[in-house]
Each structure stands twice: as structure tokens, then as C-alpha cells.
Amino acid sequence: MRPRLHRAALVLGSALALACGAPAAGAEEWDGLPGGAGRDEVYGICGACHSLMIVKQQGLSRDAWEETLDWMVEEQGMPELDRDTLDLVIDYLAEHYGVDKAGAARP
């Protein structure tokens, strides 16, 4: 994705998250997402299209998270993320919702 389009997509995603009641910085409610680098992006990007419960129940490996996000761009119309943002989101998802986490749905 071109940098200008990516910035526009992130601004739009952030605006949508705020308009839909995204918690203010420091708020304890983030639909249950634990704190850490990437939480804001996951909340805005993933939560813009579907429930975060779907995210939290996956239990995917880092590679599977990346494949899932690629699929969402290719098949579901999710805006393509720049590599830094994509890595941040995947790192967050793998850390908090990876295969070795309690409640993970898949090995």
C-alpha cells in the first residue's frame, strides 16, 4: 500500500474506533485486550470490522496470524498495512493470542 493511503487508512481506522466508543488512553476497558505495544492498533484495525472476541479465541502461531491478515487484505477488503504496523500487530497477536496461551483454540 502506498504510504499516503496507509496513513489515510490508519487515520480512518482510528477515527472509526473513537467514534465507536474506543476507550480513552489509560482506560481499563479495551474489550479485554491486555496492554502492550500493538494493543491500540489491534483494537482499531481488528475491531473496526468484527468483534474482538473472534481475535481472542484464535490461538494462532505467528505465521498463521500473518497468513490470516494477508487473507483479510486479499479476500475481505481490509486495508493493507505497512510492514512496521503489520509486524506490530502480528507480534501483539502472537504474544497474547498465540498457540501457547491459555484458552487457545488450536495447537
C-alpha positions in Angstrom: 0.0 0.0 0.0 1.3 3.5 -0.8 2.4 5.4 2.3 -0.3 8.1 1.8 -3.1 5.6 1.5 -1.8 3.7 4.6 -1.8 6.9 6.7 -5.3 7.6 5.5 -6.4 4.1 6.4 -4.9 4.4 9.9 -6.5 7.8 10.4 -9.8 6.4 9.3 -9.5 3.3 11.4 -8.6 5.4 14.4 -11.5 7.8 13.8 -13.9 4.9 13.5 -12.6 3.3 16.7 -13.0 6.6 18.5 -16.5 7.2 17.0 -17.5 3.7 18.1 -16.5 4.3 21.7 -12.8 3.3 21.8 -11.6 3.8 25.4 -9.5 6.8 26.2 -5.8 6.2 26.8 -5.3 4.6 30.2 -8.8 3.2 30.3 -9.1 -0.4 31.6 -11.6 -1.4 29.1 -10.3 -2.5 25.7 -12.7 -5.3 25.1 -10.4 -7.4 27.3 -7.2 -6.8 25.2 -4.2 -6.8 27.5 -1.9 -3.8 27.5 1.2 -3.7 25.4 2.7 -2.5 22.2 0.2 -3.1 19.4 -3.0 -3.1 21.5 -4.2 0.2 20.1 -3.6 -1.0 16.5 -5.3 -4.3 17.1 -8.3 -2.6 18.8 -8.7 -0.1 15.9 -7.9 -2.3 13.0 -9.5 -5.6 14.0 -12.3 -4.1 16.0 -13.3 -1.9 13.0 -14.7 -5.0 11.2 -15.6 -7.6 13.7 -15.8 -8.5 17.4 -12.6 -8.7 19.2 -13.9 -12.0 20.7 -13.1 -13.6 17.4 -9.5 -12.4 17.7 -9.1 -13.5 21.3 -10.3 -17.1 20.7 -8.0 -18.0 17.7 -4.7 -19.2 19.3 -2.7 -19.0 16.2 1.1 -19.2 15.6 2.8 -16.0 14.4 2.9 -17.4 10.8 -0.8 -18.3 11.0 -1.6 -14.8 12.2 0.3 -13.3 9.3 -1.5 -15.6 6.8 -4.8 -14.6 8.4 -4.1 -10.9 8.0 -2.9 -11.5 4.4 -6.2 -13.3 3.7 -8.2 -10.5 5.2 -6.5 -8.0 2.9 -6.8 -10.2 -0.2 -10.3 -11.6 0.4 -12.1 -9.4 3.0 -11.1 -5.9 1.9 -9.0 -5.0 5.0 -6.7 -2.1 4.1 -3.1 -3.3 3.6 -0.8 -2.3 6.5 2.7 -1.1 6.1 5.3 -3.6 7.3 6.1 -1.9 10.6 2.4 -1.8 11.6 1.8 -5.3 10.3 4.7 -6.6 12.4 3.5 -4.7 15.5 0.0 -6.2 15.1 1.3 -9.8 14.5 3.7 -9.6 17.4 0.9 -8.5 19.7 -1.4 -11.2 18.5 1.2 -13.9 18.7 2.2 -12.8 22.2 -1.3 -12.5 23.7 -3.3 -14.9 21.5 -0.7 -17.4 20.3 -0.8 -21.2 20.4 0.8 -21.4 23.8 -1.7 -19.1 25.6 -4.4 -20.3 28.0 -7.6 -20.8 26.2 -6.0 -21.0 22.8 -8.3 -22.7 20.3 -5.7 -24.5 18.3 -2.3 -26.1 18.9 
